[in-house]
Amino acid sequence: PSPRVAVRAVILRDDRLLLVNAWKGRTHLWTCPGGGVEVHRSLPENLAREVMEETGIEVAVGEPCLVNE
């Protein structure tokens, strides 16, 4: 088994940070939108898909701001 790779989007507007509930209805954990990547798709493609799934917002993915192991 390979490690789980995930992506998250840092979306700022008017000095506000967009957060979503990580597990709606089951927890109060708030996080930046994103999630696990699908193999054979780029990280930006995965990130745009995750943001659309969780928020309905179409985004243009920019440069990474953090890489974490």
mmCIF file as gemmi writes it, N, C-alpha and C atoms, coordinates in Angstrom:
data_model
loop_
_atom_site.group_PDB
_atom_site.id
_atom_site.type_symbol
_atom_site.label_atom_id
_atom_site.label_alt_id
_atom_site.label_comp_id
_atom_site.label_asym_id
_atom_site.label_entity_id
_atom_site.label_seq_id
_atom_site.pdbx_PDB_ins_code
_atom_site.Cartn_x
_atom_site.Cartn_y
_atom_site.Cartn_z
_atom_site.occupancy
_atom_site.B_iso_or_equiv
_atom_site.pdbx_formal_charge
_atom_site.auth_seq_id
_atom_site.auth_asym_id
_atom_site.pdbx_PDB_model_num
ATOM 1 N N . PRO Axp A 1 ? 0.832 -1.207 0 1 0 ? 1 A 1
ATOM 2 C CA . PRO Axp A 1 ? 0 0 0 1 0 ? 1 A 1
ATOM 3 C C . PRO Axp A 1 ? 0.867 1.258 0 1 0 ? 1 A 1
ATOM 4 N N . SER Axp A 2 ? 0.44 2.247 -0.751 1 0 ? 2 A 1
ATOM 5 C CA . SER Axp A 2 ? 1.188 3.5 -0.812 1 0 ? 2 A 1
ATOM 6 C C . SER Axp A 2 ? 0.633 4.483 0.22 1 0 ? 2 A 1
ATOM 7 N N . PRO Axp A 3 ? 1.414 5.512 0.547 1 0 ? 3 A 1
ATOM 8 C CA . PRO Axp A 3 ? 0.908 6.521 1.49 1 0 ? 3 A 1
ATOM 9 C C . PRO Axp A 3 ? -0.286 7.271 0.895 1 0 ? 3 A 1
ATOM 10 N N . ARG Axp A 4 ? -1.155 7.761 1.744 1 0 ? 4 A 1
ATOM 11 C CA . ARG Axp A 4 ? -2.298 8.557 1.291 1 0 ? 4 A 1
ATOM 12 C C . ARG Axp A 4 ? -1.812 9.971 1.026 1 0 ? 4 A 1
ATOM 13 N N . VAL Axp A 5 ? -2.063 10.457 -0.165 1 0 ? 5 A 1
ATOM 14 C CA . VAL Axp A 5 ? -1.695 11.81 -0.541 1 0 ? 5 A 1
ATOM 15 C C . VAL Axp A 5 ? -2.97 12.65 -0.56 1 0 ? 5 A 1
ATOM 16 N N . ALA Axp A 6 ? -2.902 13.818 0.038 1 0 ? 6 A 1
ATOM 17 C CA . ALA Axp A 6 ? -4.059 14.711 0.089 1 0 ? 6 A 1
ATOM 18 C C . ALA Axp A 6 ? -3.647 16.116 -0.315 1 0 ? 6 A 1
ATOM 19 N N . VAL Axp A 7 ? -4.622 16.883 -0.758 1 0 ? 7 A 1
ATOM 20 C CA . VAL Axp A 7 ? -4.412 18.279 -1.14 1 0 ? 7 A 1
ATOM 21 C C . VAL Axp A 7 ? -5.429 19.141 -0.402 1 0 ? 7 A 1
ATOM 22 N N . ARG Axp A 8 ? -5.054 20.376 -0.124 1 0 ? 8 A 1
ATOM 23 C CA . ARG Axp A 8 ? -5.947 21.343 0.529 1 0 ? 8 A 1
ATOM 24 C C . ARG Axp A 8 ? -5.782 22.69 -0.163 1 0 ? 8 A 1
ATOM 25 N N . ALA Axp A 9 ? -6.858 23.455 -0.215 1 0 ? 9 A 1
ATOM 26 C CA . ALA Axp A 9 ? -6.837 24.774 -0.844 1 0 ? 9 A 1
ATOM 27 C C . ALA Axp A 9 ? -6.902 25.86 0.221 1 0 ? 9 A 1
ATOM 28 N N . VAL Axp A 10 ? -5.997 26.81 0.137 1 0 ? 10 A 1
ATOM 29 C CA . VAL Axp A 10 ? -6.037 27.998 0.987 1 0 ? 10 A 1
ATOM 30 C C . VAL Axp A 10 ? -6.705 29.086 0.151 1 0 ? 10 A 1
ATOM 31 N N . ILE Axp A 11 ? -7.966 29.373 0.481 1 0 ? 11 A 1
ATOM 32 C CA . ILE Axp A 11 ? -8.744 30.342 -0.29 1 0 ? 11 A 1
ATOM 33 C C . ILE Axp A 11 ? -9.032 31.545 0.596 1 0 ? 11 A 1
ATOM 34 N N . LEU Axp A 12 ? -8.445 32.678 0.221 1 0 ? 12 A 1
ATOM 35 C CA . LEU Axp A 12 ? -8.614 33.927 0.97 1 0 ? 12 A 1
ATOM 36 C C . LEU Axp A 12 ? -9.412 34.912 0.134 1 0 ? 12 A 1
ATOM 37 N N . ARG Axp A 13 ? -10.312 35.617 0.797 1 0 ? 13 A 1
ATOM 38 C CA . ARG Axp A 13 ? -11.061 36.695 0.144 1 0 ? 13 A 1
ATOM 39 C C . ARG Axp A 13 ? -11.419 37.726 1.214 1 0 ? 13 A 1
ATOM 40 N N . ASP Axp A 14 ? -11.088 38.975 0.952 1 0 ? 14 A 1
ATOM 41 C CA . ASP Axp A 14 ? -11.353 40.053 1.916 1 0 ? 14 A 1
ATOM 42 C C . ASP Axp A 14 ? -10.838 39.697 3.311 1 0 ? 14 A 1
ATOM 43 N N . ASP Axp A 15 ? -9.611 39.18 3.372 1 0 ? 15 A 1
ATOM 44 C CA . ASP Axp A 15 ? -8.964 38.798 4.64 1 0 ? 15 A 1
ATOM 45 C C . ASP Axp A 15 ? -9.728 37.726 5.408 1 0 ? 15 A 1
ATOM 46 N N . ARG Axp A 16 ? -10.528 36.92 4.687 1 0 ? 16 A 1
ATOM 47 C CA . ARG Axp A 16 ? -11.239 35.803 5.328 1 0 ? 16 A 1
ATOM 48 C C . ARG Axp A 16 ? -10.779 34.499 4.681 1 0 ? 16 A 1
ATOM 49 N N . LEU Axp A 17 ? -10.667 33.452 5.496 1 0 ? 17 A 1
ATOM 50 C CA . LEU Axp A 17 ? -10.224 32.138 5.052 1 0 ? 17 A 1
ATOM 51 C C . LEU Axp A 17 ? -11.434 31.215 4.947 1 0 ? 17 A 1
ATOM 52 N N . LEU Axp A 18 ? -11.587 30.559 3.789 1 0 ? 18 A 1
ATOM 53 C CA . LEU Axp A 18 ? -12.691 29.626 3.585 1 0 ? 18 A 1
ATOM 54 C C . LEU Axp A 18 ? -12.378 28.299 4.266 1 0 ? 18 A 1
ATOM 55 N N . LEU Axp A 19 ? -13.265 27.852 5.141 1 0 ? 19 A 1
ATOM 56 C CA . LEU Axp A 19 ? -13.149 26.56 5.816 1 0 ? 19 A 1
ATOM 57 C C . LEU Axp A 19 ? -14.403 25.746 5.561 1 0 ? 19 A 1
ATOM 58 N N . VAL Axp A 20 ? -14.259 24.428 5.597 1 0 ? 20 A 1
ATOM 59 C CA . VAL Axp A 20 ? -15.395 23.516 5.459 1 0 ? 20 A 1
ATOM 60 C C . VAL Axp A 20 ? -15.363 22.533 6.618 1 0 ? 20 A 1
ATOM 61 N N . ASN Axp A 21 ? -16.52 21.946 6.918 1 0 ? 21 A 1
ATOM 62 C CA . ASN Axp A 21 ? -16.599 20.913 7.941 1 0 ? 21 A 1
ATOM 63 C C . ASN Axp A 21 ? -16.04 19.629 7.34 1 0 ? 21 A 1
ATOM 64 N N . ALA Axp A 22 ? -15.03 19.047 7.975 1 0 ? 22 A 1
ATOM 65 C CA . ALA Axp A 22 ? -14.351 17.876 7.423 1 0 ? 22 A 1
ATOM 66 C C . ALA Axp A 22 ? -15.282 16.68 7.267 1 0 ? 22 A 1
ATOM 67 N N . TRP Axp A 23 ? -16.152 16.451 8.221 1 0 ? 23 A 1
ATOM 68 C CA . TRP Axp A 23 ? -17.095 15.334 8.168 1 0 ? 23 A 1
ATOM 69 C C . TRP Axp A 23 ? -18.455 15.849 8.61 1 0 ? 23 A 1
ATOM 70 N N . LYS Axp A 24 ? -19.154 16.476 7.693 1 0 ? 24 A 1
ATOM 71 C CA . LYS Axp A 24 ? -20.426 17.133 7.986 1 0 ? 24 A 1
ATOM 72 C C . LYS Axp A 24 ? -21.363 16.219 8.775 1 0 ? 24 A 1
ATOM 73 N N . GLY Axp A 25 ? -21.845 16.748 9.875 1 0 ? 25 A 1
ATOM 74 C CA . GLY Axp A 25 ? -22.794 16.023 10.695 1 0 ? 25 A 1
ATOM 75 C C . GLY Axp A 25 ? -22.171 15.056 11.693 1 0 ? 25 A 1
ATOM 76 N N . ARG Axp A 26 ? -20.867 14.788 11.547 1 0 ? 26 A 1
ATOM 77 C CA . ARG Axp A 26 ? -20.24 13.824 12.46 1 0 ? 26 A 1
ATOM 78 C C . ARG Axp A 26 ? -19.183 14.446 13.361 1 0 ? 26 A 1
ATOM 79 N N . THR Axp A 27 ? -18.748 15.65 13.052 1 0 ? 27 A 1
ATOM 80 C CA . THR Axp A 27 ? -17.684 16.269 13.838 1 0 ? 27 A 1
ATOM 81 C C . THR Axp A 27 ? -17.734 17.785 13.687 1 0 ? 27 A 1
ATOM 82 N N . HIS Axp A 28 ? -16.983 18.444 14.523 1 0 ? 28 A 1
ATOM 83 C CA . HIS Axp A 28 ? -16.859 19.897 14.442 1 0 ? 28 A 1
ATOM 84 C C . HIS Axp A 28 ? -15.458 20.278 13.977 1 0 ? 28 A 1
ATOM 85 N N . LEU Axp A 29 ? -14.84 19.42 13.176 1 0 ? 29 A 1
ATOM 86 C CA . LEU Axp A 29 ? -13.502 19.684 12.656 1 0 ? 29 A 1
ATOM 87 C C . LEU Axp A 29 ? -13.595 20.527 11.392 1 0 ? 29 A 1
ATOM 88 N N . TRP Axp A 30 ? -13.093 21.752 11.47 1 0 ? 30 A 1
ATOM 89 C CA . TRP Axp A 30 ? -13.102 22.667 10.328 1 0 ? 30 A 1
ATOM 90 C C . TRP Axp A 30 ? -11.723 22.687 9.706 1 0 ? 30 A 1
ATOM 91 N N . THR Axp A 31 ? -11.678 22.665 8.373 1 0 ? 31 A 1
ATOM 92 C CA . THR Axp A 31 ? -10.416 22.601 7.65 1 0 ? 31 A 1
ATOM 93 C C . THR Axp A 31 ? -10.557 23.296 6.299 1 0 ? 31 A 1
ATOM 94 N N . CYS Axp A 32 ? -9.441 23.523 5.636 1 0 ? 32 A 1
ATOM 95 C CA . CYS Axp A 32 ? -9.489 24.052 4.274 1 0 ? 32 A 1
ATOM 96 C C . CYS Axp A 32 ? -10.058 22.981 3.343 1 0 ? 32 A 1
ATOM 97 N N . PRO Axp A 33 ? -10.781 23.368 2.295 1 0 ? 33 A 1
ATOM 98 C CA . PRO Axp A 33 ? -11.348 22.371 1.392 1 0 ? 33 A 1
ATOM 99 C C . PRO Axp A 33 ? -10.261 21.553 0.7 1 0 ? 33 A 1
ATOM 100 N N . GLY Axp A 34 ? -10.548 20.283 0.493 1 0 ? 34 A 1
ATOM 101 C CA . GLY Axp A 34 ? -9.605 19.392 -0.167 1 0 ? 34 A 1
ATOM 102 C C . GLY Axp A 34 ? -9.86 17.965 0.248 1 0 ? 34 A 1
ATOM 103 N N . GLY Axp A 35 ? -8.913 17.101 -0.069 1 0 ? 35 A 1
ATOM 104 C CA . GLY Axp A 35 ? -9.057 15.699 0.281 1 0 ? 35 A 1
ATOM 105 C C . GLY Axp A 35 ? -8.061 14.839 -0.464 1 0 ? 35 A 1
ATOM 106 N N . GLY Axp A 36 ? -8.323 13.544 -0.463 1 0 ? 36 A 1
ATOM 107 C CA . GLY Axp A 36 ? -7.426 12.579 -1.068 1 0 ? 36 A 1
ATOM 108 C C . GLY Axp A 36 ? -7.356 12.711 -2.579 1 0 ? 36 A 1
ATOM 109 N N . VAL Axp A 37 ? -6.168 12.412 -3.111 1 0 ? 37 A 1
ATOM 110 C CA . VAL Axp A 37 ? -5.976 12.518 -4.557 1 0 ? 37 A 1
ATOM 111 C C . VAL Axp A 37 ? -6.326 11.202 -5.238 1 0 ? 37 A 1
ATOM 112 N N . GLU Axp A 38 ? -6.756 11.309 -6.484 1 0 ? 38 A 1
ATOM 113 C CA . GLU Axp A 38 ? -6.98 10.146 -7.328 1 0 ? 38 A 1
ATOM 114 C C . GLU Axp A 38 ? -5.703 9.914 -8.131 1 0 ? 38 A 1
ATOM 115 N N . VAL Axp A 39 ? -5.292 8.648 -8.247 1 0 ? 39 A 1
ATOM 116 C CA . VAL Axp A 39 ? -4.059 8.339 -8.976 1 0 ? 39 A 1
ATOM 117 C C . VAL Axp A 39 ? -4.215 8.7 -10.448 1 0 ? 39 A 1
ATOM 118 N N . HIS Axp A 40 ? -3.096 8.978 -11.07 1 0 ? 40 A 1
ATOM 119 C CA . HIS Axp A 40 ? -3.005 9.324 -12.492 1 0 ? 40 A 1
ATOM 120 C C . HIS Axp A 40 ? -3.635 10.679 -12.825 1 0 ? 40 A 1
ATOM 121 N N . ARG Axp A 41 ? -3.847 11.517 -11.812 1 0 ? 41 A 1
ATOM 122 C CA . ARG Axp A 41 ? -4.29 12.896 -12.021 1 0 ? 41 A 1
ATOM 123 C C . ARG Axp A 41 ? -3.321 13.791 -11.275 1 0 ? 41 A 1
ATOM 124 N N . SER Axp A 42 ? -3.067 14.969 -11.817 1 0 ? 42 A 1
ATOM 125 C CA . SER Axp A 42 ? -2.11 15.885 -11.181 1 0 ? 42 A 1
ATOM 126 C C . SER Axp A 42 ? -2.676 16.429 -9.871 1 0 ? 42 A 1
ATOM 127 N N . LEU Axp A 43 ? -1.789 16.94 -9.041 1 0 ? 43 A 1
ATOM 128 C CA . LEU Axp A 43 ? -2.238 17.548 -7.783 1 0 ? 43 A 1
ATOM 129 C C . LEU Axp A 43 ? -3.171 18.736 -8.038 1 0 ? 43 A 1
ATOM 130 N N . PRO Axp A 44 ? -2.844 19.645 -8.985 1 0 ? 44 A 1
ATOM 131 C CA . PRO Axp A 44 ? -3.789 20.738 -9.258 1 0 ? 44 A 1
ATOM 132 C C . PRO Axp A 44 ? -5.152 20.239 -9.75 1 0 ? 44 A 1
ATOM 133 N N . GLU Axp A 45 ? -5.185 19.215 -10.584 1 0 ? 45 A 1
ATOM 134 C CA . GLU Axp A 45 ? -6.467 18.662 -11.043 1 0 ? 45 A 1
ATOM 135 C C . GLU Axp A 45 ? -7.266 18.111 -9.869 1 0 ? 45 A 1
ATOM 136 N N . ASN Axp A 46 ? -6.593 17.383 -8.996 1 0 ? 46 A 1
ATOM 137 C CA . ASN Axp A 46 ? -7.254 16.832 -7.815 1 0 ? 46 A 1
ATOM 138 C C . ASN Axp A 46 ? -7.778 17.936 -6.907 1 0 ? 46 A 1
ATOM 139 N N . LEU Axp A 47 ? -6.977 18.975 -6.727 1 0 ? 47 A 1
ATOM 140 C CA . LEU Axp A 47 ? -7.388 20.064 -5.846 1 0 ? 47 A 1
ATOM 141 C C . LEU Axp A 47 ? -8.611 20.789 -6.401 1 0 ? 47 A 1
ATOM 142 N N . ALA Axp A 48 ? -8.601 21.095 -7.685 1 0 ? 48 A 1
ATOM 143 C CA . ALA Axp A 48 ? -9.753 21.769 -8.298 1 0 ? 48 A 1
ATOM 144 C C . ALA Axp A 48 ? -11.01 20.906 -8.166 1 0 ? 48 A 1
ATOM 145 N N . ARG Axp A 49 ? -10.881 19.592 -8.359 1 0 ? 49 A 1
ATOM 146 C CA . ARG Axp A 49 ? -12.019 18.677 -8.222 1 0 ? 49 A 1
ATOM 147 C C . ARG Axp A 49 ? -12.547 18.67 -6.792 1 0 ? 49 A 1
ATOM 148 N N . GLU Axp A 50 ? -11.655 18.573 -5.822 1 0 ? 50 A 1
ATOM 149 C CA . GLU Axp A 50 ? -12.069 18.544 -4.42 1 0 ? 50 A 1
ATOM 150 C C . GLU Axp A 50 ? -12.772 19.839 -4.004 1 0 ? 50 A 1
ATOM 151 N N . VAL Axp A 51 ? -12.225 20.986 -4.423 1 0 ? 51 A 1
ATOM 152 C CA . VAL Axp A 51 ? -12.858 22.263 -4.073 1 0 ? 51 A 1
ATOM 153 C C . VAL Axp A 51 ? -14.255 22.339 -4.691 1 0 ? 51 A 1
ATOM 154 N N . MET Axp A 52 ? -14.4 21.906 -5.941 1 0 ? 52 A 1
ATOM 155 C CA . MET Axp A 52 ? -15.706 21.914 -6.594 1 0 ? 52 A 1
ATOM 156 C C . MET Axp A 52 ? -16.683 20.99 -5.861 1 0 ? 52 A 1
ATOM 157 N N . GLU Axp A 53 ? -16.236 19.801 -5.495 1 0 ? 53 A 1
ATOM 158 C CA . GLU Axp A 53 ? -17.102 18.851 -4.792 1 0 ? 53 A 1
ATOM 159 C C . GLU Axp A 53 ? -17.577 19.402 -3.448 1 0 ? 53 A 1
ATOM 160 N N . GLU Axp A 54 ? -16.69 20.053 -2.724 1 0 ? 54 A 1
ATOM 161 C CA . GLU Axp A 54 ? -17.014 20.482 -1.364 1 0 ? 54 A 1
ATOM 162 C C . GLU Axp A 54 ? -17.674 21.846 -1.282 1 0 ? 54 A 1
ATOM 163 N N . THR Axp A 55 ? -17.439 22.713 -2.277 1 0 ? 55 A 1
ATOM 164 C CA . THR Axp A 55 ? -17.945 24.086 -2.165 1 0 ? 55 A 1
ATOM 165 C C . THR Axp A 55 ? -18.78 24.54 -3.346 1 0 ? 55 A 1
ATOM 166 N N . GLY Axp A 56 ? -18.65 23.864 -4.498 1 0 ? 56 A 1
ATOM 167 C CA . GLY Axp A 56 ? -19.316 24.318 -5.709 1 0 ? 56 A 1
ATOM 168 C C . GLY Axp A 56 ? -18.58 25.461 -6.395 1 0 ? 56 A 1
ATOM 169 N N . ILE Axp A 57 ? -17.371 25.758 -5.931 1 0 ? 57 A 1
ATOM 170 C CA . ILE Axp A 57 ? -16.584 26.858 -6.479 1 0 ? 57 A 1
ATOM 171 C C . ILE Axp A 57 ? -15.563 26.31 -7.472 1 0 ? 57 A 1
ATOM 172 N N . GLU Axp A 58 ? -15.503 26.92 -8.665 1 0 ? 58 A 1
ATOM 173 C CA . GLU Axp A 58 ? -14.472 26.574 -9.642 1 0 ? 58 A 1
ATOM 174 C C . GLU Axp A 58 ? -13.259 27.447 -9.371 1 0 ? 58 A 1
ATOM 175 N N . VAL Axp A 59 ? -12.091 26.828 -9.199 1 0 ? 59 A 1
ATOM 176 C CA . VAL Axp A 59 ? -10.884 27.582 -8.849 1 0 ? 59 A 1
ATOM 177 C C . VAL Axp A 59 ? -9.788 27.372 -9.883 1 0 ? 59 A 1
ATOM 178 N N . ALA Axp A 60 ? -8.911 28.353 -9.967 1 0 ? 60 A 1
ATOM 179 C CA . ALA Axp A 60 ? -7.662 28.226 -10.708 1 0 ? 60 A 1
ATOM 180 C C . ALA Axp A 60 ? -6.584 27.981 -9.659 1 0 ? 60 A 1
ATOM 181 N N . VAL Axp A 61 ? -5.906 26.869 -9.76 1 0 ? 61 A 1
ATOM 182 C CA . VAL Axp A 61 ? -4.928 26.482 -8.746 1 0 ? 61 A 1
ATOM 183 C C . VAL Axp A 61 ? -3.599 27.184 -9.007 1 0 ? 61 A 1
ATOM 184 N N . GLY Axp A 62 ? -3.077 27.84 -7.978 1 0 ? 62 A 1
ATOM 185 C CA . GLY Axp A 62 ? -1.803 28.544 -8.089 1 0 ? 62 A 1
ATOM 186 C C . GLY Axp A 62 ? -0.656 27.713 -7.541 1 0 ? 62 A 1
ATOM 187 N N . GLU Axp A 63 ? 0.409 28.388 -7.187 1 0 ? 63 A 1
ATOM 188 C CA . GLU Axp A 63 ? 1.603 27.743 -6.662 1 0 ? 63 A 1
ATOM 189 C C . GLU Axp A 63 ? 1.339 27.175 -5.261 1 0 ? 63 A 1
ATOM 190 N N . PRO Axp A 64 ? 2.016 26.083 -4.878 1 0 ? 64 A 1
ATOM 191 C CA . PRO Axp A 64 ? 1.857 25.544 -3.527 1 0 ? 64 A 1
ATOM 192 C C . PRO Axp A 64 ? 2.335 26.541 -2.482 1 0 ? 64 A 1
ATOM 193 N N . CYS Axp A 65 ? 1.665 26.557 -1.343 1 0 ? 65 A 1
ATOM 194 C CA . CYS Axp A 65 ? 2.104 27.422 -0.247 1 0 ? 65 A 1
ATOM 195 C C . CYS Axp A 65 ? 2.658 26.608 0.912 1 0 ? 65 A 1
ATOM 196 N N . LEU Axp A 66 ? 2.458 25.27 0.889 1 0 ? 66 A 1
ATOM 197 C CA . LEU Axp A 66 ? 2.95 24.409 1.964 1 0 ? 66 A 1
ATOM 198 C C . LEU Axp A 66 ? 3.006 22.977 1.455 1 0 ? 66 A 1
ATOM 199 N N . VAL Axp A 67 ? 4.095 22.293 1.79 1 0 ? 67 A 1
ATOM 200 C CA . VAL Axp A 67 ? 4.202 20.855 1.552 1 0 ? 67 A 1
ATOM 201 C C . VAL Axp A 67 ? 4.521 20.232 2.903 1 0 ? 67 A 1
ATOM 202 N N . ASN Axp A 68 ? 3.75 19.211 3.274 1 0 ? 68 A 1
ATOM 203 C CA . ASN Axp A 68 ? 3.879 18.613 4.592 1 0 ? 68 A 1
ATOM 204 C C . ASN Axp A 68 ? 3.97 17.099 4.44 1 0 ? 68 A 1
ATOM 205 N N . GLU Axp A 69 ? 4.877 16.477 5.182 1 0 ? 69 A 1
ATOM 206 C CA . GLU Axp A 69 ? 4.983 15.013 5.135 1 0 ? 69 A 1
ATOM 207 C C . GLU Axp A 69 ? 4.242 14.402 6.291 1 0 ? 69 A 1
